[in-house]
């Protein structure tokens, strides 16, 4: 009978690598908790050989997980699954982990987008699926090396009140690992608030090949971003999700805290001819707005531009 609480991190990119490094650093010698990385390819090979290195503005750490799983069929049961993969890989990745997911398993998606929990619940109906999001600027700069930049990041999560005790346990786990974490009473509002930030920025930086610093220097660019944010807020309202009145102002405050040259992961994926999250971050707004008989002209125009690529 196993006696360790098993945390598995699906994806060791910018988000998963950051969280995985923090968790492994905190629990690598723990008698009751273990951190497992689910990774593949060059990244997995680099971690096996040299560990996972995390660079932040305040520290540099290198860690080895308790287990690095490339073959998920041998993973065994897990208690907490942090989903940090790209959205286009989400459902297939969850299916590959079905044998490890029990009715006790808690799944916390920390991907871009607003419908990830729904997708996961449909794929593994017996699991306990939370809602979550993370504000962070981090990326892989080399296989096995993740860099977090800026002086601001925060993980937000929440869910079914019937799981209150389990969510308190997760909060303690994250806090012990020195991960800035907030347990939210209204997590759906927070997920959509984050979407009102990341979706416009990903769409606009990708369509115009521009960084956040240049956006903030231009009244024209700022007005265009604000127009996209307004369409997301209006869409949320049609879905009976009331975002704070100062949501857009706060988005601009967050933008001002980011490094000048920061863009978005979707912008980087377009630039490097990689698969993108266009369907999650741009098309979702266009298509969902259509189901609500709502106009989303700014999104529709940029979506058409990005589809041409």
N, C-alpha and C positions, 0 to 999 in steps of 0.2 A: 504494500500500500504506500503510495507516494505521500510525502508530508511537506512538500514545498509548494508555495503559491507560484504558479508558472505564468510569467508575462512574456508574450510573444510579440515582437515588433515586425509587422509585415511591410517590408520595404526599408532600405537603409539609405535613402536619398537625403535631401536636405532636412526634412522634418523627421523622418524615422531615424536617421543617423544621429541627429541632435538628441532626440529623446532616448534612443537606445544607448548612446554613450553615457548620458546622465544616469540612466537606470542601472547599467552595468557597473558604473563606478560606485554606485551606492550599494549594490546587492551582490557583487561578485563573490564576496566571502560570507554571504548570509547563510544561515542555517535553515531559513524558512521561506526564502524568496529567491527566484532565479530569473535572469533575463535571457531571452532566446532571440536571436536575430534570424529572420527568414530572408535570405538574400541569394543572389545568383550571379553568374558571370564574373567579370573582372573585379567587381566590388567585393564579392564573396571571397575570391581568391586572395585579394589584397588583405582582407580582414583576417583570413586564416594565417597568412604569413607574417603580418606586421601588426595586427590589431586594428581597431577603428580609432582614428585620431579625430578629435574635435577641437577646433580652434574657435574661441569666442573673444570678445573684447577684453575679458578679464581672466581667461585661463586657457591652458592647453593641456588636454588629457588624452591618453591612449589607453584603450580598454580592450579586453577580450570578453566576449559573452560567455555565459555558462554553456551555451550550445549555439552552433551556427548550422541552421537547417537549410540545405539546398534541396534535399529530397523530403518533401513534406509528408510523405507516406509513413515516415519513421518518427514523426514529431511527437506523437503521444498526445494525451489530453492537455488542454490549456485552460487556464482560469481567466486570463485577460488577454484579449487580442487588440492591439493598437494598429489600425489600418492606416498606413502612410504611403500606400502605393499611388500610382496615377489612377484617375477615375476610369480610364478606358481599360485598365487591367483588373478593376475591382471584382466584378462578379466571377470571372474565371479564377482569380486568386482565392476567393472565398470557397468556391466549389472544390478547389484542390485541397482545402483544409477541412472539409466536411467531417472527416473521421476524427479530427481533433477537437471539434466543437460540440460540446454537450449542453444539456439544458442549464447547467450551472455557469457556462462560459459567458462572460461579459465581453461585448464587442464595442469598441469605441472608434468610430471613423473620424479621422482628422485630415480628410481630403478636401480639396476645393469642391464647391457645389452645395446644394441644399437638399438633394434627394438621395444621398448615399445611404442613410439609415434605412430608408424604405427599400432600396435595392437589396441591401444585406438581409433584411428581415424576410423578404420574398425568397431569397436564396437559401437561407437557413432559418426557417420559421420557429424552430425550437430554442434558438439562442436569445439571450437578453441583450438587445441592441440599444445603446445610448445614442445621444446626439452630442456632437462636439465640433470644435474648430480651434485653430491656433493661428495667432498673429505672430509671424516670425519672418525674418529675412535670413535664409540659410540655403546652402547649396553644396553639392559635391564639387570640389576643386581638383580632385585626383581620385583614382580608385582607393577607397578606404579612408579618404580624408574629407571631412565636412567642415565648412566654415560658416559660423553665424555672425552676422554683422548688425550694427546698429545698437542703440541702448534701450531697445524696447522689444519684449516678446511676452506673450501670455497664452496659456492654454485654458480654454473654457469647455466645460462639459456639464451634462445633466441628463435627466430622463424620468422614467416612471417613479413616482413617489413611493411605490411599494418596494423599491430597491434602495431606499434611503441608507440603510446600514452598509450595503455594499459600496455605494457611492462615497460614503464617508471613509471607508477603507481605502478606496482609490485615491481620494484626496490626500490621505496620510501617506500613502505610497509615493505619490508625486512630490509632496512637500519634503519628505525625507531625502529624496533624490535632488533637492534644490531646484525643482522645476516650478516656475511661477504659475500657479494653477488656481482657477476660480470655479467653484461649484455653483452653477447658476440655477435660480428658481424658474426662470423662463429661458431655457436654452434655445428654443426655436427662434425667439426674437434675436438672440445673440448670433446664431448661425446665419440668419438672414441679414443681420447688420454687417457681418463679415462679408457675406456675398455682395452686399451693396458697395463694398470696398474693392474686393478682389476681382469681381466680374468686370466692372467698368475698366479697371486698370489693365487687366489682362487683355481685354478686347482692344482698348485704345493703344496701348504700347505696341501690341502686335500689328495692328492695322497701320500705324504711323511710324513704326520703328523708332521709338522715342523713349527716353528715360524719364523717371519721375521728376528729377531736377529741372529738366527742360519744360516739362508740363507746367510746373509751378512758376516758371519765369514768364509764361505767356498767358495773357487774359483770354485769348481765343481758345487755347488748349484747356484752360481751367473751366471755361464755360461749357466746352464740349464734354468734358468728364462729368461736370455737374449735371448735364442733360442726361447722360447715361445713368447716373446714380438716381436721378428723379424717376426714370422709367422703372428701375428695380424697386424703389420704394412704393411706387404706384401699383406695381404688380403684387408686391407683398400685401398691400392694402386690399386689393381685390380678392386675395386669398384669406382675408380676415387675420392677417399677421400685422399688428400695429408696431411699426418701428418708431423709436424715439424721435421727437420733433427735431432734435439737434443731430440726428444721425449723419447727415451729409457734412455738417460742420466738423463733427468728430473725425470723419473720414479724411478731411483735409488736414486736420491736426496730426493724424497718424502719418499721412504722406510727408508732412514737414519734418517728422522725426527720422525718416528713412535716409540712407545715404543718397547723395545727389544722383549717382549713376544707377541706382536700383531700378529694375524694371519689373518683369514678371516671369514666372517659369514658362508660361505659354509663349511669351515673346522669345525667350531663349530657345524653346523647342522649334519655333518657326525658323529662327535664324540658323539653326543647326540641322534643318531638314529632318526632324524627328517627329514621331506621332505627337499630336497636340490634344489638349482638352477643349477644343473649340466647341464640341457638342455640349459639354458640361457648363462652360463659362459664358458662351455667347448664344448658341442656338437654343439653349434651354429657355432663355428670356423671350426670344422671338416666338418659339413654339408654344410656350405656356401662355404668353400674352394672347396669342391667337385663340386659344381655348376659352379665354375670358372675354373675348370680343374687345380687347384692349389694343390701342395703337402703341407700337414700340418702334417708331420710325428710325430713331438714331441707331438702335441696335440692329435693325434690319439692314440698314445701309452698310454698316461695318461688317456684319455677317456676310453679306454678298461680296464685299471686298476680300475678306479672308478666305471665302470658299474658292476664289479664283486661284489661290495658291496651292 
